[in-house]
Amino acid sequence: MSRRWIQNPNRCADEYLDGIEDFIEFARRHNLGATRIRCPCRRCNNTLWETIENVGFHLVRNRMIETYSIWNLHGEQVDHASSSNAPRVDNVEPIVDPNDQVMGIIHDVFPFASTNINQEGEDDVPTPIDSAEFEQYEKLLKNANQELYQGCESFSVLTAIVELMHGKIKYRMSNLCFDYFLGVFKRILPTDNCWMKDHKHAQKVLHGLGLGYEKIHACKNNCMLFYK
């Protein structure tokens, strides 16, 4: 079956729903006896483990990662020799979801979240994890999975913070100006939004991603140097 359904934005389309059934059947065949598998929905990003039934629900609710067309994390063998002869779709740019990018950053900063896990979702070899570090990881994961407001699929709380802080630095926005626009956006968004409070709140979250900062005291815009 063609996997073009992964790119279908309509989660209620027959093509998309049939594609999910095809994936679930594939996962069952290639993970015999496994109680949980990696979930390739846009929220879990192939880093969280769910029951096969829950994976199906997630794919309907959150959609599959648009770039996950080779299911190598679910048992598919990649044939490099024949892959060069596979059909290609020209002039189509890959869809890059900012939420997927942020999840990638989190798991770069906290590699323990995606290593040493077997098909049952259990650690093969116990790895000591600092409790404070794990607590920070849980906070970031919560913000990465929390919708900016109910029904918002484009931005999570964490994605919004990263995007806005990037714009602040890129366009040399002062803290006062930044906080003003945060207040404006807060009023524009639906009342149940989880918009960031102020610049200090955004800084605190970025620090959790391992991005330290130093103020450039000579800069009138109160810019910062970020470092890893």
Secondary structure as UniProt FT lines:
FT   HELIX           4..7
FT   TURN            11..12
FT   HELIX           14..30
FT   TURN            32..33
FT   STRAND          36..38
FT   TURN            42..47
FT   STRAND          49..51
FT   HELIX           52..62
FT   TURN            66..67
FT   HELIX           72..74
FT   HELIX           80..83
FT   TURN            84..85
FT   TURN            90..91
FT   HELIX           98..109
FT   HELIX           111..114
FT   TURN            119..120
FT   HELIX           131..145
FT   TURN            150..151
FT   HELIX           157..170
FT   TURN            171..172
FT   HELIX           175..188
FT   TURN            191..192
FT   HELIX           199..208
FT   TURN            209..210
FT   STRAND          212..215
FT   TURN            217..218
FT   TURN            220..221
FT   STRAND          224..227
//
